[in-house]
Amino acid sequence: MILMREVFRRFAHWCADVFGTPMAFIIAAFIVVAWAFTGPLFGFSDTWQLVINTSTTIVTFLMVFLIQNAQNRDSKAVHLKLDELLRSIKEARNQMIDLEDCSEEELEKYKKEFQAMQIKLRKKFEQTEETLDEKKARKAQTG
């Protein structure tokens, strides 16, 4: 099981590297254009249409799993990095570690808390700007 998981991880990583390139897109676009140009040769038949429909369905179906694997892996890595940063900063709240495991209600509570902090900071920033503008105005009048 572990070997299979490692093989899949490597394969998914390789696929993400290969299929996430501009060249892969160009090749895919070329295949679609080539298919479209063969339409008159096959009389735009049902079989001709079935070829592209089946191909794209199969590729899409398989790519969903590869993309989800890569996204899950990246997400875990980002969470671990953020957890490490939270642990290393003395002022940070350790409750924020593993926040992704909280309920929707807990997440909403934290969201509202941060929105309130943002409003306070914005007001403080605006007051600081006003104070600086007043100082500039006084300096311009006296200078």
N, C-alpha and C positions, 0 to 999 in steps of 0.2 A: 504493500500500500504506500509506504513512504517513497519507494523507488518510483512508483507510478506518478505520485504527486510531484516529485522532483523532475521527472521527465516532462510532465505536462507543464510545469512552471517554466522550464527552459524553452520548451516549444512555444508556449504562449508569449514569452518574452521575445523570442526570435521573430515570431509572427508580427508582434507589435512593432518591432524595429523595422522589419521588411515592408509590411503592408501600410505602415504609417509614413511612407516617404512620398515625395512628389513623383518619383519615377513609377511607383506602384499605381498611383492615380492615373498617370499618363498611359500606362499599359492597359488599365481597366477601360479608360475612355477610348483607346484605340480598338479594343475588342468590341465595344459597343458600336463604334463607327463601322468597323469591318462587318459586324453582324447586320447593321442597317443597309450597307451597300450590297449585301448578298440577298436582300429581300426580293429584288426583281428576278434574280436567278431561280429562286424557289417559289416565285409567284405569290409572295407574301402569304404563304400557306400557314395552316394551323401548326404544322410541325415546325416550321421556321420560327414562329412566335413561341412555341413551346420550348424550344432550345434556350432562348434567352430567359424566359420566365423561370424555367426549372433551374438553370444555372445560377441566376441571381438569388433565387429562393434558398438554394442549398448554401451558397456562399454567405448570405446574410444570416441564416440560421447558425452556421458554425462560428461566424465572426462575433455574434452576440456573446457567446460563451468566452471567447478569447478576450474580447474587450472588457467584459465584466470581471474576468480574472485579473487582468492588468489594473483595472480601476480599483478593485478590492485591495490588491497588493499595494498600490500607490497610496491609497487612503490609510491603510494600516501603518505604512512607513511614516506618513505625515503626522498621524496621531502620536506615534511613538516619539517622533522628534519634538512635537509640541509638549508632550508629557515630560520629556527630558528638560526642556526649557522651563516649564513650570516648576519642576523639582529643584532646578538650579537657582531660581530667583527667590530670594528670601521673602520678598513682599507678596509674591504670587499666592493665590489661594489654592491649596491642594485639592479642594473640592472640584476644581476644574479638570483635574486629571480624570480620564475616562468619562468625560461628559457625554460622549456619544452613546453611553449605556443608560442615560437618564430617560425618564418618561417625558412625554410631550409637555405635560404640565410643568415639570421642573425646568425644561428648556425654555418654555415661555416665561417663567419667572426670571430666569437669568437674562433673557432677552430684554424684558422690561427694565430690569435693573441697569443693564448697559445703556439702554436708550435714555434713561433718566440721567446717568452719568454723562452721556454725550451732550444732552441739553445743558447741563450745568457747565460743562467745559466750553461749549459754544458761547454761552452767556458771559463766562469769565473772559474768553478770548475777545468778544465784542467790547466788553468794558475796557479791556487792556488797550484795544485799538482806539477807542474813544479817548482814553487818557493820553495816549501817544499823540493823537491828532490835536488835542487841546494843548499839549506841551509844544508841539510844532507851531501852532497858531500863536501862542504866547511868545515864543522865541522869534517868530517872524515879525510880530508887532514891536518887540523890544530891540530887535537886531537890525 
